[in-house]
Each structure stands twice: as C-alpha cells, then as structure tokens.
C-alpha cells in the first residue's frame, strides 16, 4: 500500500516546517479582512503560525506584512489573539512547542 504524502507548511515566525494540520492559518480575504482560518481552505492569501508566541513575534517583526501583503492594526491583532487563545483551550497540540 502506498502511503500518502503529508502536506507541510512553514511557520512565518520561527521558519520551522510542520504538518499543515498542526499549524493555524491566518488569512487575508479578498475583501481585505484578516482572520483565523480553522478550515485551512478559506479564499485569500494565508500565512501559518505554530504557536501563540510565534504569532506575537510575527506581529512584532511585521512578518505578516510580507506574508499577507497587508499591515495588521492593533484592534485586529487583539481579535486574532483572543481567537488564538480560544483555539489554544480546545486544541492543546497547537501550543505544545
């Protein structure tokens, strides 16, 4: 039996590669909205992070500006952090790094 290839993605902050399902995708939709994409299939340009620490580091170093071709304001950052915290409580694998 042939084993399937597991898709991998790279964290925009720490640059380590992980299986796609272990990362959280931040997406810029065609309308310009920036949000967390739990399905990994939302339309738009995406960037992946492996932990809340990497998310905060990516915000500090403006890595999303390059990855998503858009700046993220403070209000959007707060909303994204709250959403990532909510995800952290549900899925422990995301934050055990």
C-alpha angles and dihedrals in degrees: 000000000000116000118225121243113249111227113235131199133190125239110240091221110041094022092224119141120236136170107279093243092060094059133071118230122222109200136194106211122216087258090058098254116140116213145144113274110207094177095052088221105086116129114256142055114315141199127189131223128188101203144006089255090056090047091054091046091050090052091049094049093041093238092150090060088065098036098045100025090233138089119241117223125216095258093053090046091055092050091049092049091051091050092048090049089053090050090048091060092051101040114037094181090071094063104034097098 
